[in-house]
């Protein structure tokens, strides 16, 4: 039904000196379909009113959805993530520094132990 109406509207506008007026201002849009009497007599006002009410309801639902999924959630997540990341990253960097220092110490101690073993082998 809606598809047929979409096909029928251009024919109305062109074939019967009809007009389709629209405009948007301050975030509000208005639409007006002007048709001659010869065509208007075949329009079921109850069906038209019902369709317009359904469109208005769908637009309201869409606006509510947009409000519910606004960008504030993403911003809050990013802020919390970055603060947690900084804490974890700082701890990881510190741990990495400590591990590298321990590795250097153990390598130095291993070299000393090898020198001691070599000197003991030479003395024996």
C-alpha positions in Angstrom: 0.0 0.0 0.0 2.7 2.5 1.0 4.7 1.5 -2.1 1.8 2.2 -4.4 1.2 5.5 -2.6 4.9 6.5 -3.3 4.4 5.6 -7.0 1.1 7.5 -7.1 2.3 10.8 -5.5 4.6 11.8 -8.4 1.8 11.1 -10.8 -0.5 13.3 -8.7 2.0 16.1 -8.5 2.7 16.0 -12.2 -0.6 15.0 -13.8 -3.2 16.9 -11.8 -1.4 20.2 -11.1 -0.8 19.0 -7.6 2.1 20.2 -5.5 4.2 18.8 -2.7 5.5 21.5 -0.4 8.1 20.9 2.3 10.4 22.9 4.5 12.6 22.7 7.5 13.4 25.3 10.1 15.0 25.1 13.5 15.0 21.3 13.4 11.3 20.9 12.5 10.1 19.9 9.1 6.7 20.3 7.6 5.2 18.7 4.5 2.1 19.5 2.5 0.5 17.6 -0.4 -1.9 19.8 -2.3 -4.2 17.9 -4.7 -7.2 19.0 -6.8 -10.8 18.1 -5.7 -11.1 15.4 -8.4 -8.3 13.5 -6.7 -9.0 14.4 -3.1 -12.5 12.8 -3.3 -10.8 9.4 -3.5 -8.6 9.8 -0.5 -9.8 7.9 2.6 -9.2 10.5 5.4 -9.2 7.8 8.1 -6.5 5.8 6.4 -4.5 8.9 5.7 -4.8 10.0 9.3 -3.9 6.6 10.5 -0.8 6.5 8.3 0.3 10.0 9.5 -0.2 8.9 13.1 1.9 5.9 12.5 4.7 8.0 10.9 4.6 10.4 13.8 4.8 7.5 16.3 7.7 6.0 14.4 9.6 9.3 14.4 8.9 9.6 18.2 10.4 6.1 18.7 13.4 7.0 16.6 14.0 10.2 18.6 13.7 8.2 21.9 16.2 5.6 20.5 18.6 8.4 19.5 18.3 9.9 23.0 18.9 6.5 24.7 22.0 5.8 22.7 23.6 9.2 22.8 27.3 9.6 22.6 27.6 10.3 26.4 27.9 6.5 27.0 30.8 6.3 24.6 32.5 9.3 26.1 32.1 7.9 29.6 33.5 4.6 28.5 36.5 6.2 26.8 37.3 8.3 29.9 37.1 5.3 32.2 39.1 3.2 29.8 41.8 5.8 29.4 42.1 6.3 33.2 42.3 2.5 33.8 44.7 2.0 30.9 47.0 4.7 32.3 47.1 2.9 35.7 47.7 -0.5 34.2 50.2 0.8 31.7 52.2 2.6 34.4 52.2 -0.6 36.5 53.3 -2.7 33.5 56.1 -0.2 32.7 57.3 -0.4 36.3 57.2 -4.2 36.3 59.1 -4.2 33.0 61.8 -2.0 34.4 62.1 -4.2 37.5 62.2 -7.4 35.4 64.9 -5.9 33.2 66.9 -4.9 36.2 66.6 -8.4 37.7 67.6 -9.9 34.4 70.7 -7.6 34.3 71.6 -8.6 37.9 71.1 -12.3 37.2 73.2 -12.1 34.0 75.9 -10.3 35.9 75.8 -12.9 38.7 75.8 -15.7 36.2 78.9 -14.3 34.6 80.6 -14.0 38.0 79.6 -17.6 38.8 81.1 -18.7 35.5 84.3 -16.9 36.3 84.5 -18.5 39.7 83.9 -21.9 38.2 86.6 -21.3 35.6 89.1 -20.2 38.3 88.2 -23.3 40.4 88.8 -25.5 37.4 92.1 -23.9 36.7 93.2 -24.3 40.3 92.3 -27.9 40.4 
